[in-house]
Amino acid sequence: MSDEQKRAEEAQIMERVVSATRQVQVAFTALQSQYPPEGSGKPSKLALQTFDAALQMLEDAQAAFDEVLNALLDGER
């Protein structure tokens, strides 16, 4: 893999982390709106599942980022 391809992959992985972070933020805001004062305090199953899925996406993105970062720090990239 060329240096240019590596940089493109690194940028893509970083964008994945940013995107997943935004998705967590959106899902959290939607979940939070289901609690008082706006909501009943009983979040919907869909809101909970959406938040859980967003958190999982962020965790996966962070793991990929950590893998690349460790390779960079170890001089393998």
PDB file with one MODEL, atoms N, CA, C and O in Angstrom:
MODEL        1
ATOM      1  N   MET A   1       0.858  -1.178   0.000  1.00  0.00           N
ATOM      2  CA  MET A   1       0.000   0.000   0.000  1.00  0.00           C
ATOM      3  C   MET A   1       0.900   1.236   0.000  1.00  0.00           C
ATOM      4  O   MET A   1       1.839   1.343   0.789  1.00  0.00           O
ATOM      5  N   SER A   2       0.592   2.156  -0.895  1.00  0.00           N
ATOM      6  CA  SER A   2       1.408   3.371  -0.997  1.00  0.00           C
ATOM      7  C   SER A   2       1.125   4.294   0.180  1.00  0.00           C
ATOM      8  O   SER A   2       0.125   4.146   0.884  1.00  0.00           O
ATOM      9  N   ASP A   3       2.029   5.250   0.377  1.00  0.00           N
ATOM     10  CA  ASP A   3       1.840   6.229   1.459  1.00  0.00           C
ATOM     11  C   ASP A   3       0.545   7.014   1.257  1.00  0.00           C
ATOM     12  O   ASP A   3      -0.158   7.325   2.219  1.00  0.00           O
ATOM     13  N   GLU A   4       0.238   7.329   0.004  1.00  0.00           N
ATOM     14  CA  GLU A   4      -0.988   8.076  -0.290  1.00  0.00           C
ATOM     15  C   GLU A   4      -2.227   7.252   0.088  1.00  0.00           C
ATOM     16  O   GLU A   4      -3.192   7.787   0.635  1.00  0.00           O
ATOM     17  N   GLN A   5      -2.191   5.974  -0.204  1.00  0.00           N
ATOM     18  CA  GLN A   5      -3.314   5.098   0.148  1.00  0.00           C
ATOM     19  C   GLN A   5      -3.446   4.971   1.670  1.00  0.00           C
ATOM     20  O   GLN A   5      -4.552   4.936   2.210  1.00  0.00           O
ATOM     21  N   LYS A   6      -2.315   4.904   2.336  1.00  0.00           N
ATOM     22  CA  LYS A   6      -2.333   4.815   3.801  1.00  0.00           C
ATOM     23  C   LYS A   6      -2.947   6.075   4.401  1.00  0.00           C
ATOM     24  O   LYS A   6      -3.773   5.993   5.310  1.00  0.00           O
ATOM     25  N   ARG A   7      -2.542   7.252   3.890  1.00  0.00           N
ATOM     26  CA  ARG A   7      -3.097   8.514   4.407  1.00  0.00           C
ATOM     27  C   ARG A   7      -4.591   8.592   4.151  1.00  0.00           C
ATOM     28  O   ARG A   7      -5.348   9.064   4.999  1.00  0.00           O
ATOM     29  N   ALA A   8      -5.019   8.125   2.971  1.00  0.00           N
ATOM     30  CA  ALA A   8      -6.451   8.135   2.650  1.00  0.00           C
ATOM     31  C   ALA A   8      -7.209   7.202   3.598  1.00  0.00           C
ATOM     32  O   ALA A   8      -8.303   7.537   4.053  1.00  0.00           O
ATOM     33  N   GLU A   9      -6.639   6.048   3.892  1.00  0.00           N
ATOM     34  CA  GLU A   9      -7.272   5.110   4.824  1.00  0.00           C
ATOM     35  C   GLU A   9      -7.341   5.713   6.227  1.00  0.00           C
ATOM     36  O   GLU A   9      -8.354   5.585   6.914  1.00  0.00           O
ATOM     37  N   GLU A  10      -6.267   6.364   6.646  1.00  0.00           N
ATOM     38  CA  GLU A  10      -6.244   6.998   7.967  1.00  0.00           C
ATOM     39  C   GLU A  10      -7.297   8.099   8.064  1.00  0.00           C
ATOM     40  O   GLU A  10      -7.987   8.217   9.077  1.00  0.00           O
ATOM     41  N   ALA A  11      -7.418   8.901   7.011  1.00  0.00           N
ATOM     42  CA  ALA A  11      -8.421   9.967   6.995  1.00  0.00           C
ATOM     43  C   ALA A  11      -9.830   9.388   7.041  1.00  0.00           C
ATOM     44  O   ALA A  11     -10.709   9.925   7.715  1.00  0.00           O
ATOM     45  N   GLN A  12     -10.034   8.307   6.334  1.00  0.00           N
ATOM     46  CA  GLN A  12     -11.346   7.652   6.323  1.00  0.00           C
ATOM     47  C   GLN A  12     -11.691   7.115   7.714  1.00  0.00           C
ATOM     48  O   GLN A  12     -12.834   7.224   8.156  1.00  0.00           O
ATOM     49  N   ILE A  13     -10.721   6.546   8.389  1.00  0.00           N
ATOM     50  CA  ILE A  13     -10.951   6.011   9.733  1.00  0.00           C
ATOM     51  C   ILE A  13     -11.253   7.145  10.709  1.00  0.00           C
ATOM     52  O   ILE A  13     -12.119   7.007  11.573  1.00  0.00           O
ATOM     53  N   MET A  14     -10.554   8.249  10.578  1.00  0.00           N
ATOM     54  CA  MET A  14     -10.819   9.394  11.452  1.00  0.00           C
ATOM     55  C   MET A  14     -12.211   9.960  11.188  1.00  0.00           C
ATOM     56  O   MET A  14     -12.913  10.334  12.128  1.00  0.00           O
ATOM     57  N   GLU A  15     -12.613  10.027   9.930  1.00  0.00           N
ATOM     58  CA  GLU A  15     -13.954  10.518   9.584  1.00  0.00           C
ATOM     59  C   GLU A  15     -15.019   9.574  10.140  1.00  0.00           C
ATOM     60  O   GLU A  15     -16.094  10.014  10.547  1.00  0.00           O
ATOM     61  N   ARG A  16     -14.720   8.297  10.155  1.00  0.00           N
ATOM     62  CA  ARG A  16     -15.645   7.308  10.726  1.00  0.00           C
ATOM     63  C   ARG A  16     -15.874   7.581  12.209  1.00  0.00           C
ATOM     64  O   ARG A  16     -17.001   7.476  12.693  1.00  0.00           O
ATOM     65  N   VAL A  17     -14.822   7.928  12.926  1.00  0.00           N
ATOM     66  CA  VAL A  17     -14.946   8.259  14.350  1.00  0.00           C
ATOM     67  C   VAL A  17     -15.795   9.518  14.525  1.00  0.00           C
ATOM     68  O   VAL A  17     -16.674   9.562  15.385  1.00  0.00           O
ATOM     69  N   VAL A  18     -15.534  10.527  13.719  1.00  0.00           N
ATOM     70  CA  VAL A  18     -16.291  11.780  13.802  1.00  0.00           C
ATOM     71  C   VAL A  18     -17.766  11.522  13.503  1.00  0.00           C
ATOM     72  O   VAL A  18     -18.641  11.998  14.227  1.00  0.00           O
ATOM     73  N   SER A  19     -18.040  10.778  12.453  1.00  0.00           N
ATOM     74  CA  SER A  19     -19.426  10.475  12.069  1.00  0.00           C
ATOM     75  C   SER A  19     -20.140   9.678  13.164  1.00  0.00           C
ATOM     76  O   SER A  19     -21.287   9.971  13.501  1.00  0.00           O
ATOM     77  N   ALA A  20     -19.468   8.687  13.707  1.00  0.00           N
ATOM     78  CA  ALA A  20     -20.073   7.871  14.771  1.00  0.00           C
ATOM     79  C   ALA A  20     -20.324   8.712  16.021  1.00  0.00           C
ATOM     80  O   ALA A  20     -21.326   8.521  16.711  1.00  0.00           O
ATOM     81  N   THR A  21     -19.425   9.631  16.309  1.00  0.00           N
ATOM     82  CA  THR A  21     -19.618  10.522  17.463  1.00  0.00           C
ATOM     83  C   THR A  21     -20.865  11.372  17.261  1.00  0.00           C
ATOM     84  O   THR A  21     -21.650  11.562  18.190  1.00  0.00           O
ATOM     85  N   ARG A  22     -21.042  11.876  16.059  1.00  0.00           N
ATOM     86  CA  ARG A  22     -22.236  12.678  15.756  1.00  0.00           C
ATOM     87  C   ARG A  22     -23.504  11.836  15.899  1.00  0.00           C
ATOM     88  O   ARG A  22     -24.516  12.309  16.418  1.00  0.00           O
ATOM     89  N   GLN A  23     -23.442  10.600  15.440  1.00  0.00           N
ATOM     90  CA  GLN A  23     -24.615   9.725  15.539  1.00  0.00           C
ATOM     91  C   GLN A  23     -24.969   9.445  16.993  1.00  0.00           C
ATOM     92  O   GLN A  23     -26.148   9.380  17.344  1.00  0.00           O
ATOM     93  N   VAL A  24     -23.961   9.280  17.838  1.00  0.00           N
ATOM     94  CA  VAL A  24     -24.223   9.098  19.271  1.00  0.00           C
ATOM     95  C   VAL A  24     -24.887  10.349  19.827  1.00  0.00           C
ATOM     96  O   VAL A  24     -25.832  10.259  20.611  1.00  0.00           O
ATOM     97  N   GLN A  25     -24.400  11.500  19.426  1.00  0.00           N
ATOM     98  CA  GLN A  25     -24.966  12.753  19.918  1.00  0.00           C
ATOM     99  C   GLN A  25     -26.434  12.899  19.512  1.00  0.00           C
ATOM    100  O   GLN A  25     -27.264  13.299  20.327  1.00  0.00           O
ATOM    101  N   VAL A  26     -26.750  12.582  18.282  1.00  0.00           N
ATOM    102  CA  VAL A  26     -28.133  12.671  17.795  1.00  0.00           C
ATOM    103  C   VAL A  26     -29.019  11.663  18.542  1.00  0.00           C
ATOM    104  O   VAL A  26     -30.117  12.000  18.985  1.00  0.00           O
ATOM    105  N   ALA A  27     -28.535  10.441  18.674  1.00  0.00           N
ATOM    106  CA  ALA A  27     -29.315   9.408  19.359  1.00  0.00           C
ATOM    107  C   ALA A  27     -29.514   9.763  20.832  1.00  0.00           C
ATOM    108  O   ALA A  27     -30.585   9.520  21.389  1.00  0.00           O
ATOM    109  N   PHE A  28     -28.498  10.332  21.457  1.00  0.00           N
ATOM    110  CA  PHE A  28     -28.612  10.734  22.860  1.00  0.00           C
ATOM    111  C   PHE A  28     -29.639  11.846  23.018  1.00  0.00           C
ATOM    112  O   PHE A  28     -30.452  11.821  23.942  1.00  0.00           O
ATOM    113  N   THR A  29     -29.602  12.816  22.119  1.00  0.00           N
ATOM    114  CA  THR A  29     -30.568  13.919  22.181  1.00  0.00           C
ATOM    115  C   THR A  29     -31.992  13.393  22.024  1.00  0.00           C
ATOM    116  O   THR A  29     -32.897  13.828  22.736  1.00  0.00           O
ATOM    117  N   ALA A  30     -32.194  12.464  21.101  1.00  0.00           N
ATOM    118  CA  ALA A  30     -33.521  11.868  20.905  1.00  0.00           C
ATOM    119  C   ALA A  30     -33.957  11.094  22.144  1.00  0.00           C
ATOM    120  O   ALA A  30     -35.118  11.162  22.548  1.00  0.00           O
ATOM    121  N   LEU A  31     -33.032  10.366  22.739  1.00  0.00           N
ATOM    122  CA  LEU A  31     -33.343   9.602  23.945  1.00  0.00           C
ATOM    123  C   LEU A  31     -33.646  10.535  25.109  1.00  0.00           C
ATOM    124  O   LEU A  31     -34.594  10.315  25.863  1.00  0.00           O
ATOM    125  N   GLN A  32     -32.850  11.560  25.245  1.00  0.00           N
ATOM    126  CA  GLN A  32     -33.020  12.514  26.337  1.00  0.00           C
ATOM    127  C   GLN A  32     -34.374  13.220  26.259  1.00  0.00           C
ATOM    128  O   GLN A  32     -34.958  13.566  27.286  1.00  0.00           O
ATOM    129  N   SER A  33     -34.865  13.429  25.050  1.00  0.00           N
ATOM    130  CA  SER A  33     -36.152  14.118  24.891  1.00  0.00           C
ATOM    131  C   SER A  33     -37.320  13.283  25.398  1.00  0.00           C
ATOM    132  O   SER A  33     -38.431  13.793  25.541  1.00  0.00           O
ATOM    133  N   GLN A  34     -37.082  12.023  25.665  1.00  0.00           N
ATOM    134  CA  GLN A  34     -38.150  11.159  26.166  1.00  0.00           C
ATOM    135  C   GLN A  34     -38.233  11.160  27.690  1.00  0.00           C
ATOM    136  O   GLN A  34     -39.049  10.450  28.278  1.00  0.00           O
ATOM    137  N   TYR A  35     -37.398  11.949  28.307  1.00  0.00           N
ATOM    138  CA  TYR A  35     -37.419  12.120  29.762  1.00  0.00           C
ATOM    139  C   TYR A  35     -37.974  13.498  30.090  1.00  0.00           C
ATOM    140  O   TYR A  35     -37.924  14.400  29.254  1.00  0.00           O
ATOM    141  N   PRO A  36     -38.505  13.669  31.299  1.00  0.00           N
ATOM    142  CA  PRO A  36     -39.029  14.981  31.685  1.00  0.00           C
ATOM    143  C   PRO A  36     -37.955  16.054  31.528  1.00  0.00           C
ATOM    144  O   PRO A  36     -36.773  15.776  31.732  1.00  0.00           O
ATOM    145  N   PRO A  37     -38.341  17.243  31.177  1.00  0.00           N
ATOM    146  CA  PRO A  37     -39.708  17.762  31.173  1.00  0.00           C
ATOM    147  C   PRO A  37     -40.471  17.487  29.882  1.00  0.00           C
ATOM    148  O   PRO A  37     -41.695  17.614  29.874  1.00  0.00           O
ATOM    149  N   GLU A  38     -39.789  17.108  28.769  1.00  0.00           N
ATOM    150  CA  GLU A  38     -40.519  16.903  27.517  1.00  0.00           C
ATOM    151  C   GLU A  38     -41.245  15.566  27.458  1.00  0.00           C
ATOM    152  O   GLU A  38     -42.358  15.486  26.937  1.00  0.00           O
ATOM    153  N   GLY A  39     -40.636  14.537  27.977  1.00  0.00           N
ATOM    154  CA  GLY A  39     -41.189  13.195  27.819  1.00  0.00           C
ATOM    155  C   GLY A  39     -41.736  12.607  29.101  1.00  0.00           C
ATOM    156  O   GLY A  39     -41.789  13.259  30.144  1.00  0.00           O
ATOM    157  N   SER A  40     -42.138  11.360  28.990  1.00  0.00           N
ATOM    158  CA  SER A  40     -42.794  10.668  30.099  1.00  0.00           C
ATOM    159  C   SER A  40     -41.810  10.009  31.061  1.00  0.00           C
ATOM    160  O   SER A  40     -42.176   9.618  32.170  1.00  0.00           O
ATOM    161  N   GLY A  41     -40.579   9.894  30.631  1.00  0.00           N
ATOM    162  CA  GLY A  41     -39.593   9.205  31.464  1.00  0.00           C
ATOM    163  C   GLY A  41     -39.482   7.737  31.124  1.00  0.00           C
ATOM    164  O   GLY A  41     -38.741   6.995  31.768  1.00  0.00           O
ATOM    165  N   LYS A  42     -40.217   7.320  30.114  1.00  0.00           N
ATOM    166  CA  LYS A  42     -40.172   5.930  29.653  1.00  0.00           C
ATOM    167  C   LYS A  42     -39.714   5.932  28.197  1.00  0.00           C
ATOM    168  O   LYS A  42     -40.536   6.053  27.289  1.00  0.00           O
ATOM    169  N   PRO A  43     -38.419   5.800  27.972  1.00  0.00           N
ATOM    170  CA  PRO A  43     -37.918   5.852  26.596  1.00  0.00           C
ATOM    171  C   PRO A  43     -38.432   4.667  25.783  1.00  0.00           C
ATOM    172  O   PRO A  43     -38.642   3.571  26.303  1.00  0.00           O
ATOM    173  N   SER A  44     -38.625   4.922  24.501  1.00  0.00           N
ATOM    174  CA  SER A  44     -39.093   3.858  23.616  1.00  0.00           C
ATOM    175  C   SER A  44     -37.976   2.843  23.379  1.00  0.00           C
ATOM    176  O   SER A  44     -36.788   3.142  23.502  1.00  0.00           O
ATOM    177  N   LYS A  45     -38.406   1.646  23.040  1.00  0.00           N
ATOM    178  CA  LYS A  45     -37.437   0.596  22.738  1.00  0.00           C
ATOM    179  C   LYS A  45     -36.581   0.997  21.530  1.00  0.00           C
ATOM    180  O   LYS A  45     -35.381   0.724  21.488  1.00  0.00           O
ATOM    181  N   LEU A  46     -37.211   1.641  20.562  1.00  0.00           N
ATOM    182  CA  LEU A  46     -36.486   2.083  19.372  1.00  0.00           C
ATOM    183  C   LEU A  46     -35.410   3.106  19.720  1.00  0.00           C
ATOM    184  O   LEU A  46     -34.294   3.032  19.206  1.00  0.00           O
ATOM    185  N   ALA A  47     -35.739   4.056  20.587  1.00  0.00           N
ATOM    186  CA  ALA A  47     -34.759   5.070  20.984  1.00  0.00           C
ATOM    187  C   ALA A  47     -33.581   4.427  21.710  1.00  0.00           C
ATOM    188  O   ALA A  47     -32.430   4.805  21.493  1.00  0.00           O
ATOM    189  N   LEU A  48     -33.871   3.469  22.561  1.00  0.00           N
ATOM    190  CA  LEU A  48     -32.798   2.764  23.285  1.00  0.00           C
ATOM    191  C   LEU A  48     -31.944   1.938  22.333  1.00  0.00           C
ATOM    192  O   LEU A  48     -30.719   1.915  22.458  1.00  0.00           O
ATOM    193  N   GLN A  49     -32.577   1.263  21.388  1.00  0.00           N
ATOM    194  CA  GLN A  49     -31.834   0.453  20.423  1.00  0.00           C
ATOM    195  C   GLN A  49     -30.980   1.327  19.502  1.00  0.00           C
ATOM    196  O   GLN A  49     -29.854   0.969  19.158  1.00  0.00           O
ATOM    197  N   THR A  50     -31.528   2.467  19.112  1.00  0.00           N
ATOM    198  CA  THR A  50     -30.787   3.388  18.257  1.00  0.00           C
ATOM    199  C   THR A  50     -29.561   3.922  18.985  1.00  0.00           C
ATOM    200  O   THR A  50     -28.474   3.999  18.412  1.00  0.00           O
ATOM    201  N   PHE A  51     -29.741   4.287  20.236  1.00  0.00           N
ATOM    202  CA  PHE A  51     -28.617   4.777  21.035  1.00  0.00           C
ATOM    203  C   PHE A  51     -27.566   3.683  21.215  1.00  0.00           C
ATOM    204  O   PHE A  51     -26.369   3.943  21.093  1.00  0.00           O
ATOM    205  N   ASP A  52     -28.007   2.482  21.500  1.00  0.00           N
ATOM    206  CA  ASP A  52     -27.087   1.354  21.674  1.00  0.00           C
ATOM    207  C   ASP A  52     -26.315   1.079  20.379  1.00  0.00           C
ATOM    208  O   ASP A  52     -25.108   0.840  20.413  1.00  0.00           O
ATOM    209  N   ALA A  53     -27.008   1.113  19.250  1.00  0.00           N
ATOM    210  CA  ALA A  53     -26.349   0.873  17.961  1.00  0.00           C
ATOM    211  C   ALA A  53     -25.325   1.974  17.660  1.00  0.00           C
ATOM    212  O   ALA A  53     -24.242   1.697  17.147  1.00  0.00           O
ATOM    213  N   ALA A  54     -25.675   3.219  17.981  1.00  0.00           N
ATOM    214  CA  ALA A  54     -24.742   4.324  17.757  1.00  0.00           C
ATOM    215  C   ALA A  54     -23.499   4.168  18.629  1.00  0.00           C
ATOM    216  O   ALA A  54     -22.380   4.409  18.178  1.00  0.00           O
ATOM    217  N   LEU A  55     -23.704   3.766  19.868  1.00  0.00           N
ATOM    218  CA  LEU A  55     -22.554   3.541  20.753  1.00  0.00           C
ATOM    219  C   LEU A  55     -21.666   2.424  20.224  1.00  0.00           C
ATOM    220  O   LEU A  55     -20.440   2.513  20.297  1.00  0.00           O
ATOM    221  N   GLN A  56     -22.281   1.374  19.692  1.00  0.00           N
ATOM    222  CA  GLN A  56     -21.508   0.255  19.145  1.00  0.00           C
ATOM    223  C   GLN A  56     -20.706   0.704  17.927  1.00  0.00           C
ATOM    224  O   GLN A  56     -19.551   0.313  17.759  1.00  0.00           O
ATOM    225  N   MET A  57     -21.320   1.523  17.083  1.00  0.00           N
ATOM    226  CA  MET A  57     -20.608   2.043  15.916  1.00  0.00           C
ATOM    227  C   MET A  57     -19.408   2.881  16.339  1.00  0.00           C
ATOM    228  O   MET A  57     -18.338   2.799  15.737  1.00  0.00           O
ATOM    229  N   LEU A  58     -19.596   3.682  17.374  1.00  0.00           N
ATOM    230  CA  LEU A  58     -18.489   4.508  17.874  1.00  0.00           C
ATOM    231  C   LEU A  58     -17.389   3.629  18.448  1.00  0.00           C
ATOM    232  O   LEU A  58     -16.206   3.875  18.213  1.00  0.00           O
ATOM    233  N   GLU A  59     -17.770   2.621  19.188  1.00  0.00           N
ATOM    234  CA  GLU A  59     -16.769   1.711  19.760  1.00  0.00           C
ATOM    235  C   GLU A  59     -15.970   1.022  18.657  1.00  0.00           C
ATOM    236  O   GLU A  59     -14.749   0.895  18.759  1.00  0.00           O
ATOM    237  N   ASP A  60     -16.651   0.580  17.609  1.00  0.00           N
ATOM    238  CA  ASP A  60     -15.970  -0.071  16.483  1.00  0.00           C
ATOM    239  C   ASP A  60     -15.038   0.904  15.758  1.00  0.00           C
ATOM    240  O   ASP A  60     -13.923   0.546  15.380  1.00  0.00           O
ATOM    241  N   ALA A  61     -15.509   2.136  15.569  1.00  0.00           N
ATOM    242  CA  ALA A  61     -14.682   3.148  14.904  1.00  0.00           C
ATOM    243  C   ALA A  61     -13.450   3.471  15.738  1.00  0.00           C
ATOM    244  O   ALA A  61     -12.353   3.621  15.200  1.00  0.00           O
ATOM    245  N   GLN A  62     -13.630   3.576  17.041  1.00  0.00           N
ATOM    246  CA  GLN A  62     -12.495   3.865  17.922  1.00  0.00           C
ATOM    247  C   GLN A  62     -11.487   2.716  17.915  1.00  0.00           C
ATOM    248  O   GLN A  62     -10.280   2.949  17.977  1.00  0.00           O
ATOM    249  N   ALA A  63     -11.977   1.485  17.840  1.00  0.00           N
ATOM    250  CA  ALA A  63     -11.071   0.332  17.790  1.00  0.00           C
ATOM    251  C   ALA A  63     -10.231   0.368  16.507  1.00  0.00           C
ATOM    252  O   ALA A  63      -9.032   0.094  16.538  1.00  0.00           O
ATOM    253  N   ALA A  64     -10.864   0.705  15.391  1.00  0.00           N
ATOM    254  CA  ALA A  64     -10.127   0.802  14.125  1.00  0.00           C
ATOM    255  C   ALA A  64      -9.110   1.934  14.190  1.00  0.00           C
ATOM    256  O   ALA A  64      -7.984   1.796  13.714  1.00  0.00           O
ATOM    257  N   PHE A  65      -9.514   3.048  14.779  1.00  0.00           N
ATOM    258  CA  PHE A  65      -8.599   4.183  14.933  1.00  0.00           C
ATOM    259  C   PHE A  65      -7.419   3.801  15.818  1.00  0.00           C
ATOM    260  O   PHE A  65      -6.272   4.108  15.493  1.00  0.00           O
ATOM    261  N   ASP A  66      -7.693   3.136  16.926  1.00  0.00           N
ATOM    262  CA  ASP A  66      -6.623   2.706  17.831  1.00  0.00           C
ATOM    263  C   ASP A  66      -5.638   1.772  17.131  1.00  0.00           C
ATOM    264  O   ASP A  66      -4.431   1.849  17.358  1.00  0.00           O
ATOM    265  N   GLU A  67      -6.157   0.902  16.291  1.00  0.00           N
ATOM    266  CA  GLU A  67      -5.302  -0.039  15.560  1.00  0.00           C
ATOM    267  C   GLU A  67      -4.335   0.716  14.646  1.00  0.00           C
ATOM    268  O   GLU A  67      -3.141   0.418  14.615  1.00  0.00           O
ATOM    269  N   VAL A  68      -4.855   1.689  13.909  1.00  0.00           N
ATOM    270  CA  VAL A  68      -4.013   2.478  13.007  1.00  0.00           C
ATOM    271  C   VAL A  68      -3.036   3.332  13.809  1.00  0.00           C
ATOM    272  O   VAL A  68      -1.859   3.423  13.462  1.00  0.00           O
ATOM    273  N   LEU A  69      -3.519   3.953  14.871  1.00  0.00           N
ATOM    274  CA  LEU A  69      -2.649   4.783  15.691  1.00  0.00           C
ATOM    275  C   LEU A  69      -1.507   3.964  16.288  1.00  0.00           C
ATOM    276  O   LEU A  69      -0.361   4.413  16.295  1.00  0.00           O
ATOM    277  N   ASN A  70      -1.809   2.783  16.782  1.00  0.00           N
ATOM    278  CA  ASN A  70      -0.759   1.924  17.344  1.00  0.00           C
ATOM    279  C   ASN A  70       0.252   1.527  16.277  1.00  0.00           C
ATOM    280  O   ASN A  70       1.451   1.473  16.547  1.00  0.00           O
ATOM    281  N   ALA A  71      -0.221   1.250  15.075  1.00  0.00           N
ATOM    282  CA  ALA A  71       0.688   0.910  13.979  1.00  0.00           C
ATOM    283  C   ALA A  71       1.584   2.103  13.649  1.00  0.00           C
ATOM    284  O   ALA A  71       2.772   1.934  13.376  1.00  0.00           O
ATOM    285  N   LEU A  72       1.017   3.301  13.675  1.00  0.00           N
ATOM    286  CA  LEU A  72       1.823   4.506  13.436  1.00  0.00           C
ATOM    287  C   LEU A  72       2.870   4.691  14.535  1.00  0.00           C
ATOM    288  O   LEU A  72       4.034   4.978  14.255  1.00  0.00           O
ATOM    289  N   LEU A  73       2.450   4.525  15.768  1.00  0.00           N
ATOM    290  CA  LEU A  73       3.372   4.708  16.887  1.00  0.00           C
ATOM    291  C   LEU A  73       4.475   3.651  16.904  1.00  0.00           C
ATOM    292  O   LEU A  73       5.592   3.917  17.345  1.00  0.00           O
ATOM    293  N   ASP A  74       4.155   2.462  16.424  1.00  0.00           N
ATOM    294  CA  ASP A  74       5.139   1.372  16.370  1.00  0.00           C
ATOM    295  C   ASP A  74       6.008   1.428  15.117  1.00  0.00           C
ATOM    296  O   ASP A  74       6.890   0.591  14.925  1.00  0.00           O
ATOM    297  N   GLY A  75       5.749   2.426  14.260  1.00  0.00           N
ATOM    298  CA  GLY A  75       6.542   2.564  13.047  1.00  0.00           C
ATOM    299  C   GLY A  75       6.191   1.559  11.973  1.00  0.00           C
ATOM    300  O   GLY A  75       6.973   1.333  11.050  1.00  0.00           O
ATOM    301  N   GLU A  76       5.021   0.953  12.085  1.00  0.00           N
ATOM    302  CA  GLU A  76       4.602  -0.056  11.107  1.00  0.00           C
ATOM    303  C   GLU A  76       3.831   0.536   9.945  1.00  0.00           C
ATOM    304  O   GLU A  76       3.493  -0.170   8.996  1.00  0.00           O
ATOM    305  N   ARG A  77       3.555   1.812  10.013  1.00  0.00           N
ATOM    306  CA  ARG A  77       2.824   2.499   8.923  1.00  0.00           C
ATOM    307  C   ARG A  77       3.638   3.679   8.459  1.00  0.00           C
ATOM    308  O   ARG A  77       3.219   4.399   7.552  1.00  0.00           O
TER     309      ARG A  77
ENDMDL
END
